Amino acid sequence: MLIEAGMKRICPKCSHNRFWSLKDGRFRCTQCRKTFSDSRQLVRISKAKLRQVVQEFLLEHSTNIILSRVDISKYMLLKILTLLRVAMTQDLPEVFDGTVEVDETYLGGQWKNKRLSVKRNLPKAKRGRGTKKQAVFGILCRNGKVWAELIDSVEAKQLQPRILKQVKKGSTVFSDTWRGYTGIAAKGYVHRLVKHSKDSYVTNGNHINGLEGFWGYLKRKLAAKGGIRPSRLHLYLGEYVWRYNHRYLNLKEQESYLTKLLNKYIRYG
């Protein structure tokens, strides 16, 4: 039996959220095939230590720095950091209304930074559409909120259902001239095209520069991590979408918000 996870159930190895339900009451991840039970999902920690971990996490300190400042095991810390990113990923913005920008980008690091063994066995990576890197689709509302998700391809069958889900009909959608957006106007949106040229990214006042700015922010943050496993990329994407959407909150407000999101995972003691 295939089931979809709720807020309390994620794979403890890869953080995937779809499982098979086994006869003995346990669950098996459909992605990494790890078998686990619900009792392993909850974390026991004091409120004081959790507050310290959340504060250090929001300051983007490394795992080693957090371990040096908080009396906690590395296993427990990594588990809490995973749960923090899961909570961020599931804290989705409301459906957008008004003026939005849509675009895709690709994640996977620069060719010059690949290991020599990878370069020897693969042709040089192509940039842009047609690359073998992981595609990401994003929607930015001009009110300052962004939504993003990993996708399998950049064709209309992947892009347009996500626009229909996240953007209210009647809104104005700005996009480039990629064929994946053809037909958006017929689905109830006002569609404005941005024709990118070599020296210009604004056409008659139309642009998607807000979303381009978020892509730059996302890639700088991911590059600073020095490499992320593909199975965990969705968690880091969710983290930086959340950080971007809550960038105007001060540290104390972000800490309070994030701690509330964690309450479904934590047993205090």
C-alpha positions as CSV (number, residue, x, y, z in Angstrom):
1,M,0.0,0.0,0.0
2,L,1.4,3.4,-1.0
3,I,0.7,6.3,1.3
4,E,1.5,10.0,1.5
5,A,3.3,11.3,4.5
6,G,1.8,13.9,6.9
7,M,3.8,16.4,8.9
8,K,5.0,13.8,11.4
9,R,6.4,11.2,9.0
10,I,9.5,11.6,6.8
11,C,12.2,9.2,5.8
12,P,15.0,9.5,8.5
13,K,17.6,8.8,5.8
14,C,16.7,10.9,2.7
15,S,13.7,12.9,4.0
16,H,11.5,11.7,1.2
17,N,7.7,11.8,2.0
18,R,6.2,8.8,0.3
19,F,6.3,5.3,1.7
20,W,5.0,1.8,1.4
21,S,3.1,0.6,4.5
22,L,4.4,-2.8,5.7
23,K,2.4,-5.6,7.4
24,D,4.4,-5.2,10.6
25,G,3.4,-1.6,11.0
26,R,6.6,-0.1,9.8
27,F,7.2,2.0,6.6
28,R,9.6,1.7,3.7
29,C,10.7,4.8,1.8
30,T,9.9,4.6,-2.0
31,Q,13.1,6.5,-2.8
32,C,15.9,5.1,-0.7
33,R,14.1,1.9,0.5
34,K,15.0,2.5,4.1
35,T,12.6,0.8,6.6
36,F,11.6,2.7,9.7
37,S,8.8,3.2,12.3
38,D,7.1,6.4,13.4
39,S,8.7,6.2,16.8
40,R,12.0,7.2,15.3
41,Q,10.7,10.4,13.9
42,L,10.2,12.3,17.1
43,V,13.2,14.0,18.9
44,R,13.5,14.4,22.6
45,I,15.4,17.6,23.6
46,S,15.1,20.4,26.2
47,K,13.5,23.7,25.1
48,A,16.7,25.6,25.9
49,K,18.9,23.4,23.7
50,L,16.4,23.5,20.9
51,R,16.3,27.3,21.1
52,Q,20.1,27.3,20.8
53,V,20.1,25.0,17.8
54,V,17.5,27.1,16.0
55,Q,19.4,30.3,16.7
56,E,22.6,28.9,15.4
57,F,20.8,27.5,12.3
58,L,19.2,30.8,11.5
59,L,22.7,32.4,11.7
60,E,23.8,29.8,9.1
61,H,26.6,28.5,11.3
62,S,28.2,25.2,10.3
63,T,27.5,21.9,12.0
64,N,30.9,21.9,13.7
65,I,30.3,25.4,15.1
66,I,26.9,24.4,16.4
67,L,28.4,21.3,18.1
68,S,31.1,23.4,19.7
69,R,28.4,25.7,21.2
70,V,25.6,23.4,22.0
71,D,25.9,20.3,24.2
72,I,24.2,17.8,21.8
73,S,25.3,14.7,19.9
74,K,26.1,15.0,16.2
75,Y,23.4,12.4,15.4
76,M,20.8,14.4,17.3
77,L,21.9,17.7,15.7
78,L,21.8,16.4,12.1
79,K,18.3,15.0,12.8
80,I,17.1,18.3,14.1
81,L,18.6,20.2,11.2
82,T,16.8,17.8,8.8
83,L,13.5,18.4,10.6
84,L,14.0,22.2,10.5
85,R,14.4,22.0,6.7
86,V,11.4,19.7,6.3
87,A,9.3,22.2,8.3
88,M,10.5,25.0,6.1
89,T,9.8,23.1,3.0
90,Q,6.2,22.4,4.1
91,D,5.5,26.0,5.1
92,L,4.2,27.0,1.7
93,P,3.1,30.6,0.8
94,E,-0.5,31.2,0.0
95,V,-1.8,31.2,-3.6
96,F,-0.4,34.2,-5.4
97,D,-2.7,36.9,-6.7
98,G,-1.8,40.0,-8.8
99,T,1.4,40.2,-10.8
100,V,3.8,37.2,-10.8
101,E,7.0,36.2,-12.6
102,V,7.7,32.6,-13.7
103,D,11.0,31.1,-14.8
104,E,13.2,28.0,-14.6
105,T,16.8,27.5,-13.6
106,Y,19.2,24.6,-13.2
107,L,21.2,23.4,-10.2
108,G,24.2,21.2,-10.1
109,G,27.4,23.2,-9.8
110,Q,29.9,24.6,-12.3
111,W,31.8,22.2,-14.6
112,K,35.1,23.6,-13.4
113,N,34.3,22.4,-9.9
114,K,33.5,18.8,-10.9
115,R,35.8,16.0,-9.8
116,L,38.4,14.9,-12.4
117,S,36.8,11.4,-12.5
118,V,33.5,13.0,-13.5
119,K,35.0,15.2,-16.2
120,R,36.8,12.1,-17.7
121,N,33.7,10.0,-18.0
122,L,31.2,12.7,-19.1
123,P,31.1,15.3,-21.9
124,K,31.3,18.9,-20.8
125,A,28.0,19.9,-19.3
126,K,25.7,22.1,-21.4
127,R,24.4,25.3,-19.9
128,G,20.7,26.3,-19.9
129,R,17.9,24.2,-21.4
130,G,19.1,20.8,-22.5
131,T,21.5,20.4,-19.6
132,K,21.6,17.3,-17.5
133,K,21.5,19.4,-14.3
134,Q,18.5,19.4,-12.0
135,A,15.7,21.7,-13.2
136,V,13.9,24.0,-10.8
137,F,10.7,26.0,-11.5
138,G,9.9,29.2,-9.6
139,I,7.1,31.7,-9.3
140,L,7.7,35.1,-7.7
141,C,4.8,37.4,-6.7
142,R,5.6,41.1,-6.9
143,N,4.5,41.3,-3.2
144,G,7.9,39.8,-2.4
145,K,7.1,36.1,-1.9
146,V,8.5,33.2,-3.9
147,W,7.6,29.6,-4.5
148,A,9.9,27.0,-6.1
149,E,10.0,23.3,-6.8
150,L,12.3,20.7,-8.4
151,I,10.8,19.4,-11.7
152,D,11.6,16.6,-14.1
153,S,11.5,18.7,-17.3
154,V,10.8,22.3,-18.4
155,E,8.0,21.4,-20.8
156,A,4.4,22.7,-20.5
157,K,3.1,19.5,-18.8
158,Q,5.4,20.2,-15.9
159,L,5.2,24.0,-15.7
160,Q,1.6,25.0,-16.4
161,P,-0.1,22.7,-13.7
162,R,2.1,24.4,-11.2
163,I,1.1,27.8,-12.3
164,L,-2.6,26.8,-12.1
165,K,-2.0,25.5,-8.6
166,Q,0.0,28.5,-7.2
167,V,-1.4,31.5,-9.1
168,K,-5.0,32.7,-9.0
169,K,-6.7,33.0,-12.3
170,G,-7.0,36.6,-13.6
171,S,-3.4,37.4,-12.4
172,T,-0.8,38.8,-14.7
173,V,2.0,36.3,-15.5
174,F,5.4,37.5,-16.8
175,S,7.6,34.9,-18.5
176,D,10.2,34.6,-21.2
177,T,9.3,33.2,-24.6
178,W,9.9,29.6,-23.8
179,R,7.4,27.2,-25.4
180,G,6.5,25.7,-22.0
181,Y,4.4,28.9,-21.3
182,T,2.5,28.9,-24.5
183,G,-1.3,28.7,-23.8
184,I,-1.2,30.4,-20.4
185,A,-3.5,33.2,-21.6
186,A,-6.1,30.6,-22.6
187,K,-6.2,29.3,-19.0
188,G,-7.4,32.5,-17.6
189,Y,-4.3,34.6,-17.1
190,V,-3.0,37.8,-18.6
191,H,0.3,36.7,-20.2
192,R,3.1,39.2,-20.8
193,L,6.3,38.1,-22.6
194,V,9.9,39.2,-21.9
195,K,12.1,38.8,-24.9
196,H,15.6,38.4,-23.6
197,S,18.4,39.6,-25.8
198,K,22.2,39.7,-25.3
199,D,22.1,43.2,-23.7
200,S,18.6,43.6,-22.4
201,Y,16.4,41.8,-19.9
202,V,13.6,44.4,-19.9
203,T,11.1,44.6,-22.8
204,N,8.7,47.6,-22.8
205,G,8.9,47.7,-19.0
206,N,8.2,43.9,-18.8
207,H,10.8,41.8,-16.9
208,I,11.4,38.8,-14.6
209,N,14.3,40.4,-12.8
210,G,12.8,39.7,-9.4
211,L,12.9,35.9,-9.9
212,E,16.4,36.2,-11.6
213,G,17.5,37.9,-8.4
214,F,16.2,35.0,-6.3
215,W,18.0,32.4,-8.5
216,G,21.2,34.3,-7.9
217,Y,20.6,34.3,-4.1
218,L,19.8,30.6,-4.2
219,K,22.9,29.6,-6.2
220,R,25.2,31.6,-4.0
221,K,23.8,30.0,-0.9
222,L,24.0,26.5,-2.3
223,A,27.6,27.1,-3.6
224,A,28.6,28.0,-0.1
225,K,27.6,24.6,1.1
226,G,30.3,23.0,-1.1
227,G,28.1,20.3,-2.5
228,I,24.7,18.8,-1.7
229,R,23.4,15.2,-2.3
230,P,20.7,15.1,-5.0
231,S,18.4,13.3,-2.6
232,R,18.5,16.3,-0.2
233,L,18.5,19.1,-2.7
234,H,14.7,19.6,-2.2
235,L,15.3,20.3,1.5
236,Y,17.9,23.0,0.9
237,L,15.7,24.5,-1.8
238,G,12.8,24.7,0.7
239,E,15.2,26.2,3.3
240,Y,16.2,29.1,1.1
241,V,12.7,29.7,-0.2
242,W,11.6,30.0,3.4
243,R,14.6,32.3,4.3
244,Y,13.8,34.5,1.4
245,N,10.1,34.8,2.2
246,H,10.8,35.7,5.8
247,R,13.8,37.9,5.2
248,Y,12.0,41.0,6.7
249,L,11.5,39.3,10.1
250,N,14.1,39.8,12.7
251,L,16.0,36.9,14.2
252,K,13.8,36.6,17.2
253,E,10.6,36.6,15.1
254,Q,12.1,33.9,12.7
255,E,13.1,31.8,15.7
256,S,9.6,32.0,17.2
257,Y,8.0,31.1,13.9
258,L,10.3,28.2,13.2
259,T,10.0,26.7,16.7
260,K,6.2,26.6,16.3
261,L,6.6,24.7,13.0
262,L,8.8,22.2,14.8
263,N,6.4,21.4,17.6
264,K,4.9,18.5,15.7
265,Y,8.3,16.8,15.7
266,I,9.6,17.5,19.2
267,R,9.1,15.9,22.6
268,Y,10.5,18.2,25.2
269,G,12.3,16.6,28.1
